[in-house]
Amino acid sequence: MKPLHALASAIGIEREWRDADGVERVVTDASLERIAAALGYPAHEPAAIEQSLERIEAEAEAVPAMLVTEVGAATPLPASLWPAHVTLEDGTRVPGSGWSLPPVQVPGYHRLEIAGHTLTLAVAPRRCPTPDDILPPERRGERLWGPAVQIPALRGASPACNDAYGTFEELAQAVDLFAKSGADMLAINPVHALFAGEGRDYSPYSPSSRLFLNTAFAAPELVGLPELDLPPLASGALIDWESALPRRLAALRALYEGLDAATQERVARDIAALDEDAREALERQALFDALDLHLHAKGKTGGKRGWRHWPEKYHDPEGKAARRFAREHPREIGFAMFVQWLARESLRAVQQCAHAAGMAVGLVGDLAVGVHPGGSDAWSMPGAMLEGLTIGAPPDPLGPQGQNWMLSTFSPRGLAAKGYAPWIATLRSALETCGALRIDHAFGMARLWVIPEGAPSSEGAYLTYPFAEMLRLAVLEAHRAGALLIAENLGTAPPDFLPALEQRALLDMRVLWFERAEDEGFIGAADYPAASVAMTGTHDTPTLAGWWSGRDLDWAQDLARLPQGTTRKEADLRRNWDRGLLWACLTHDRSTRPDPEETAPVLEAALDHVGKTPSRLAIVPLEDLLGEREQPNLPGTTDEHPNWRRRLDAPLAALLDEPTTQARIAALDKARKN
């Protein structure tokens, strides 16, 4: 084996991989060299490769910061660790024997004392909570349902709730409305922190930080504070983020400046009650937001956002310049900490409203797969994040050039070096305010397609991640939070990935459009597995009405996105064939198939189909309940399609009161409870 190939294997770069068609592909040596260097292992010449291999060997012999295992399993010890005993959280001491620790029966983070070292032993339960674990005894076995909503699209019942976009206040109203209709959960878009006050980078899947919240959603009225004093702004069918976000930031700042002494004391008390790590992380997030706003306003960033465009002296969060800024701008730091507190408290209030209204699960959160490379996480966690690499997807039939999501995420080496603390903190932040968590592109716990910065996606490669450790920690954190885990598993799964999820009781997503048999027909409702989430669609797929009417094909034609070599006429013929397959599956009879413009019968049949599945959870996008034709997001586009900008035509309460919508919701609820 060539030394470069040996180095790639040792790092975890997959030189050979199989594409969506099952064809074996080989990564070029040039790509291997660039990716290895970006991961911190120079490979430009034989001597550098030899030094990198020696470094990897030395790292393998070092004492790890954390060992991750699960209940009932013996834990093999690295050769560098011996002898050992474990002190459990309750003080019980368990001696080690042989070259492994004996099985530990108590989940948790335990202190491991070994060979003069003290480290953490993370012990996960064998599985995460299931629906029956969170349901009262009299409801066990029930099949639950709920809508999926895009928070900004919501309109509230009162004029005060009809601002430029929906916030946590409108979300609280939606929770109450759907709880009264029998829903036990409400899935939401990611609510991670974006760039403060920025009206351009507003995709919820390209956050600045996954540790903190989008403060533009904060709702003071949910925590007993006055409503924001917002000047009138036209609220049309599409959200004007560039006007709305700076406007709301100014209103939040005015609220902060007018806080009374009691509220100031309340905020300070809550922040002081955080543990040391959480408080330090909050301070760094506040420093990042304050610096970014300040430098942008001063024209020091070239009109761009993110730490990579700051003056170099601010690139180190522990550097003299950053610390001096914090000392000299206490009000800016205080404001940034306040709005994070406000967002967290108001979202927590929504989850409390959900439980008070009778929802068994409440909010279903969404953990994005990565973060903006110029955002807070990448700045505040140096060494833990990928540098010089972005993540995406390899070339496939639908995307011959592959996809570059222009996101960063954790470095496998950085995670291990930091004892997986960044992953644990990210999970805890997401699980703190929800009853279930969807892990976006869950394959990322096992491998990710990484691309050298500036290179096309086709020059990337799969990078393996510590799957066993990341999955076990996710299960442990879900156990501690009493929450369900949902794995977004759409696409080609890595080897042994799906069995591992099933063994640990994670629910996988079963989206109507992708549930096909070998003959390309749609599978029957009874064929959905119980340990799954049945869905009519996601934010990235056409709506039911949009697919049936061919609205998605209109967009594909207008944007030159039809499959390569396919004409619109051919696409229409294929869609017409697929309509027949879907209608046959949904109705099981020879009733006349509706015309493309006749979407109502298809909506009813599809909702009934999903409602009758054995899947323990069913999630239906709000757009499908309302019969909307436009989808919230069109993957692979930015400005060409109004992604994440659509709003409801009327207050949600009024839309849900329409007889056709009421009938759809009632039928879905009945199908789930039969």
HUQUIKA-V822634 format. One record per backbone hydrogen bond with DSSP energy under -1.0 kcal/mol. NH is the residue of the N-H (numbers start at 0). CO is the residue of the C=O. If there is no record, write none. Layout:
nh = (NH NH)
co = (CO CO)
//
This chain:
nh = (5 6 7 8 9 10 11 12 13 16 18 21 24 26 31 32 33 34 35 36 37 38 39 40 48 49 50 51 52 53 54 55 56 57 58 59 66 68 70 71 72 74 76 80 84 85 86 87 90 93 95 96 99 100 107 109 110 111 112 113 114 116 118 119 120 121 122 123 127 132 134 138 141 143 145 147 148 152 153 155 160 161 165 167 170 171 172 173 174 175 176 177 178 179 181 182 183 185 186 187 192 192 197 201 205 207 208 213 216 217 221 222 224 229 238 240 243 244 246 247 248 249 250 251 252 253 254 255 256 257 258 263 264 265 266 267 268 269 270 271 272 273 278 279 280 281 282 283 284 285 286 287 288 289 290 291 292 293 294 295 296 297 298 299 303 306 308 309 313 314 318 322 323 324 325 326 327 328 332 333 334 335 336 337 338 339 340 341 342 343 344 345 346 347 348 349 350 351 352 353 354 355 356 357 358 360 361 363 364 366 370 371 374 376 378 379 380 383 385 389 390 391 392 395 401 402 404 407 410 414 415 416 417 418 419 420 423 424 425 426 427 428 429 430 431 434 435 436 437 438 439 441 443 444 445 446 447 449 450 452 454 458 459 460 462 463 464 466 469 470 471 472 473 474 475 476 477 478 479 480 481 482 483 485 486 487 488 496 499 500 501 502 503 504 505 506 507 508 509 511 513 514 515 516 519 522 526 527 531 532 533 534 540 546 547 548 550 553 554 555 556 557 558 559 560 565 570 571 572 573 574 575 576 577 578 579 580 581 582 583 584 585 586 587 597 598 602 603 604 605 606 607 608 609 610 611 615 616 617 618 619 621 623 624 625 627 632 636 642 643 644 646 647 651 654 655 656 661 662 663 664 665 666 667 668 669 670 671 672 673)
co = (1 2 3 4 5 6 7 7 461 24 22 18 16 14 27 28 29 30 31 32 33 34 36 35 44 45 46 47 48 49 50 51 52 53 54 55 119 121 123 103 69 100 98 77 112 93 110 91 87 85 83 99 96 74 122 120 86 118 84 116 82 113 111 64 109 66 107 68 503 129 130 135 138 615 617 619 186 149 150 160 157 158 151 216 166 167 168 169 170 171 172 173 174 175 178 177 144 361 146 363 208 211 194 199 202 192 192 190 213 214 218 219 219 227 644 238 239 240 242 243 244 245 246 247 248 249 250 251 252 253 255 259 260 261 262 263 264 265 266 267 268 270 274 275 276 277 278 279 280 281 282 283 284 285 286 287 288 289 290 291 292 293 295 294 300 373 305 306 310 311 315 318 319 320 321 322 323 324 328 329 330 331 332 333 334 335 336 337 338 339 340 341 342 343 344 345 346 347 348 349 350 351 352 354 353 183 183 185 435 437 407 206 371 207 374 375 376 380 408 450 406 448 402 398 398 392 390 370 383 410 411 412 413 415 414 417 419 420 421 422 423 424 425 426 427 362 362 483 364 485 366 487 440 441 442 442 462 460 389 387 451 455 456 449 447 11 445 464 465 466 467 468 469 470 471 472 473 474 475 476 477 477 434 436 506 438 486 493 495 496 497 498 499 501 500 484 530 486 532 534 510 511 513 520 516 514 523 524 529 507 616 509 537 542 543 544 545 549 550 551 552 553 554 556 555 562 566 567 568 569 570 571 572 573 574 575 576 577 578 579 580 581 582 583 594 596 598 599 600 601 602 603 604 605 606 607 529 531 143 533 145 147 620 620 621 622 538 633 640 631 641 236 152 154 650 651 652 657 658 659 660 661 662 663 664 665 666 667 668 669)
//
